Amino acid sequence: YNLMNVPGIEPTEKIEYSDFWCFNSGLNDGKMVFVILRKPTGNKDSTMEFRSFDPSLAQDDQISDILKEITLPAKAQRITALRVDDSFDVMLDVKQLIVAHKQGATILDVVPV
């Protein structure tokens, strides 16, 4: 394994990164979507960061800068990826991302663009 730095990661004394997923982009382009759950210290909103992951690029360029952010309620926990057949089979494309948090859960439909 090689250590791969993720661009723009905040200092860990201010932010906790509690979970991540990497899954197929759904576009048959060989790229993947890289999602990180960012939680600031205190009772502040959490954020899901979406980036692309392209293994065909040089190692330092494989993970993009943040492409999209989705704000979630405070104390968000793990990201769960539900697959297209309603299973958790990691070999299948992702249908929904589910994130538990202080107010319950947020369910995000995954749609290729």
C-alpha positions as CSV (number, residue, x, y, z in Angstrom):
1,Y,0.0,0.0,0.0
2,N,1.1,3.6,-0.7
3,L,0.1,6.6,1.4
4,M,-2.1,8.9,-0.7
5,N,-2.7,12.4,0.6
6,V,-6.2,13.8,0.1
7,P,-6.1,17.4,-1.2
8,G,-7.5,20.1,1.2
9,I,-7.8,17.9,4.4
10,E,-8.2,20.2,7.4
11,P,-6.0,20.0,10.5
12,T,-7.3,17.1,12.6
13,E,-7.3,19.2,15.9
14,K,-10.2,21.2,14.4
15,I,-12.0,18.6,12.2
16,E,-12.6,14.9,12.5
17,Y,-13.0,12.7,9.4
18,S,-15.0,9.8,10.7
19,D,-15.9,7.8,7.6
20,F,-15.3,7.5,3.8
21,W,-16.5,5.4,0.9
22,C,-15.2,5.0,-2.6
23,F,-17.5,3.6,-5.3
24,N,-18.0,3.4,-9.0
25,S,-19.0,6.6,-10.8
26,G,-21.7,4.8,-12.6
27,L,-20.6,6.3,-15.9
28,N,-18.4,3.4,-17.1
29,D,-15.5,5.8,-17.3
30,G,-13.1,4.0,-15.0
31,K,-13.5,6.7,-12.3
32,M,-14.8,6.5,-8.9
33,V,-16.6,8.8,-6.4
34,F,-14.7,9.4,-3.1
35,V,-16.9,10.6,-0.2
36,I,-15.6,11.7,3.1
37,L,-17.6,12.6,6.2
38,R,-16.2,15.7,7.9
39,K,-17.2,16.6,11.4
40,P,-16.0,19.8,13.1
41,T,-15.4,19.8,16.8
42,G,-18.4,20.9,19.0
43,N,-22.0,20.9,18.0
44,K,-21.6,22.1,14.5
45,D,-23.0,20.8,11.2
46,S,-21.2,17.9,9.6
47,T,-20.4,17.8,5.8
48,M,-20.1,15.1,3.2
49,E,-17.3,15.9,0.8
50,F,-17.5,14.5,-2.7
51,R,-14.4,14.1,-4.9
52,S,-13.5,12.0,-7.9
53,F,-10.9,9.2,-7.8
54,D,-9.2,8.4,-11.1
55,P,-6.7,5.5,-10.8
56,S,-5.4,6.2,-14.4
57,L,-3.8,9.5,-13.3
58,A,-0.4,10.0,-11.6
59,Q,-0.7,9.2,-7.9
60,D,-0.6,12.8,-6.7
61,D,-3.5,13.7,-9.1
62,Q,-5.8,10.7,-8.5
63,I,-8.0,12.3,-5.9
64,S,-9.6,15.6,-6.9
65,D,-10.2,18.7,-4.9
66,I,-13.8,18.9,-3.4
67,L,-16.4,18.8,-6.2
68,K,-19.5,19.0,-4.0
69,E,-20.4,19.4,-0.4
70,I,-23.6,18.4,1.4
71,T,-24.3,19.8,4.8
72,L,-25.7,17.4,7.4
73,P,-26.9,17.9,11.0
74,A,-24.4,17.8,13.8
75,K,-22.9,14.6,15.1
76,A,-23.2,12.7,11.8
77,Q,-21.8,9.2,12.1
78,R,-21.0,6.5,9.6
79,I,-21.9,6.6,5.9
80,T,-23.8,3.4,4.8
81,A,-23.9,2.6,1.1
82,L,-27.0,0.7,-0.1
83,R,-26.4,-1.0,-3.4
84,V,-28.6,-1.2,-6.5
85,D,-30.1,-4.6,-5.5
86,D,-30.9,-3.2,-2.0
87,S,-28.0,-5.1,-0.5
88,F,-24.6,-4.0,0.9
89,D,-22.6,-6.0,-1.7
90,V,-19.5,-3.9,-2.3
91,M,-19.2,-5.3,-5.8
92,L,-22.3,-3.5,-7.0
93,D,-23.0,0.1,-7.8
94,V,-24.3,2.4,-5.1
95,K,-28.0,3.4,-5.1
96,Q,-28.2,5.4,-1.9
97,L,-26.0,6.8,0.8
98,I,-27.4,6.8,4.3
99,V,-25.9,8.9,7.1
100,A,-27.1,8.7,10.7
101,H,-26.9,11.9,12.8
102,K,-28.3,13.7,15.8
103,Q,-31.7,14.3,14.1
104,G,-32.2,10.8,12.7
105,A,-30.8,10.0,9.2
106,T,-30.3,11.5,5.8
107,I,-30.8,9.4,2.7
108,L,-29.2,10.6,-0.5
109,D,-30.0,9.0,-3.9
110,V,-26.9,8.4,-6.0
111,V,-27.5,9.6,-9.6
112,P,-24.8,9.6,-12.2
113,V,-24.5,13.0,-13.9
